[in-house]
């Protein structure tokens, strides 16, 4: 289920929501005003299947990120998920400064064997419109394990320093441009790594890794 409720005064070593496993410590939360929060919370989780080309409709951002050195990178995702916490009145609940939650995120079966033993993790910064590197995930069986210090959309990715912008035009048999076609690019050794949507003239632009074999998917 995507929605679960729990009591913040109790520890939950393996709380599961939409395939994500959470290791939640007790007494680790604050309310919007920064006061300690003790009581029931509602947690919403969404796990994104990065092998599904239609994931780009729902996920935030365009897989452009900033690494820990401040350099721009293009990401190839092995999995991502979003988490939101509120009290029973819908007010945001946050982790205390210094508190962390353990995460186990499943790998899609098609990625489980090829996934690297460790990868950087990234959170989506809505104010910047980019993914920000923050920590490392370690492969444990067919899952990635890591810790997070705040709630956001988190992404486990292989970063590419070398990437380029692509541009293509999608046309019908008469040569007329076709609008609103979703174009998804997938790194053949990993997950989702770029996408775009065609405009009224059929043109679509986006970003893709350089010197990497890419599969392209189209969806109207």
N, C-alpha and C positions, 0 to 999 in steps of 0.2 A: 504494500500500500504506500501511497505517496504521503499520506497524513498519519502521523502518530502523535500521541500525547505522552508526556512523562512528568514526573515530579522532580524539580531541581534539587531537592534535599536528599535524593537517593542517587547512588552511582549505578550506571548501567554499562556493564562491560561489553555487551553485544546487542545493542538496539538496532534493529534493521528497518529501513524504509526505502522502498523502491530499489532494492538490491544493494544499497550502501549499508555497510556495517559501521556503527558508531560506538566508540568506547568513551562514554560520557562520565566525567567525574562529578562528585556531589558538590553542591554549594559553589558553583563556578560561574554564576550568571548575575548580570546587572540589568536594570531597566533602562528606559530611554534617558532618564535623568542621571544615570550613573550610580543609583542606589542598588544595594544588594537585593536580588530578587529570589524569594523562596516561595515555591508553589508550582502549580501546573502550567505547562507551556504546550503549545501546539507546534509541531515541527513539520514543515513541508519539504519534500525532497523530490528532485527530478533527475534521474539518471539518463544520460544521452548516449545512445548507441552510435558511436562514431563511424561504424561500418555502413550505416544507413545514410544514403545521400540526402534524404529529406531532413536529416537532423539540422541542417543549416537553416531551416525555416524557424526553428525554435531556439537555437543556441544564441548567446550574445556575441557580438564582435565579429571580426573577419579573420581571426587566427594570426593577426599581426601582434607581436609582443615586444617587450623590452626586457632584456636579460639583466642579471644582477650587476653587470658592468655599465648598464645604461645604453647598450647597443640595440638597434632594431633587429628583430629576428622574425622569421615566418615559422609557424608551428605546425607540426604534424601530430595530431592527437591520437592517443591510445585510450582515451576515456575522459569524461567530464561529468560533473553533476552540480546541481544548485541546491542550496539549503536556506530556508528562512525560518526564524523562530518568532513567535508572538505569544503574548499572554492571552487569556481567554477573552479579552476585550479588543484584540487585534493590534495591540501596541508592541513595537519591536522589542525583543529581548536579545541581549548580546552576551558574549563571553567576557568575563573579568579580564583586565590586563594581566598578562602572564599566564593565563589559563590556556590549556590546549585540549583538543579532542582528537582521539585516535580514529583513523579512517582505514577501512578496507574496501577498496573499490574493485569490482570484478572486471576482468578483461573479456572482451568478446572472444568466442572460441576460435575465430579465424586469426586472432592476433596473439593468442596465448603463447604459442611456441616461439614466435619471432620477436616478441616484446623484449627489450633490453632489461638487464638485471636491475638497473636504476635509471631514473629519468628525473629531470627537474619538474616541479609542480608550479602552477601559475594560477593566480586569481584574476578575475576580470574586474578592472577598475572602471566603473561606469563614468566617472568624471573625465577620465582620459580616453575612454573608448579603446583601451588596449589591455592585453594580458601582461601581468607583472610577475616576474619570477620570484618565488618565495618558498624555498625548501626543496627537498628531494624525496621521491617515492622509491621504495624498494620492492622488488617483485617477490611475492611469497606465494608459491604455487601458481594459481591462475588469477591472483589478485595483486593489486599494488597497495602497499601499506605506507601511510604517512600521517603527519599530524598537522592540524590547522589551528590557528589562533583567532580566527574570526569567521563569520559566515558570509558566503559569497557564492559565486560559481567558480569551482576549482577544476583544473585541467591538468592532465599528465601528458607531457608532450616532448617530442624530440625537436629541438630548435635548429633551424637552418639560418646560418649567417648570410649565405648567398641565395638570393631569390630575385625574381624578376616579375614585371607586370605583364599579363597576357591580355590580348584583345582579339576577339573573334566576332563573326557575324553569323547569325542563324537565319536561314532563309527557307522558304517553301520551294517546291519544284519550279515555280515561275520566277524565282529570284526575289520575292518580296520578303522583307524582314519579318520575323516572328517575335512578338513581344512576350514578356513574362515567362520565359523559359529558364528554369533553374539549371545552372551548370555547376557541377560538383567535381572537384579534383581530389583524387585519392592517391597518396604515396603508396606504391605497390608493396613496400616493405612495412608499411605502418597504416595509420588511419587517415582520417580526413585532413586535408592540407590546403584547401582553398575552395572558393566558390564565387559565383556571381549570378546576376539575373539580367536577362536581355531587356533592353529598353524598347521604346516604340518603333525604332528602326531596326531592331534585331541585334544590335551590338551589345556585347557584354565584356566587361573588364574585371580583372581581379589580380591576384598574386599567386605565384607558384614557385616551389623550390627549383633551384638551378641544378642542372646535371643529375636529375633524379627521374627515374621512370615513373610516369604518371598515368593513371587510368582516369578517363573523363566520362561522366555520366550526365545525361540530359533528362529533364523531367518537365512536362508541361502542366 
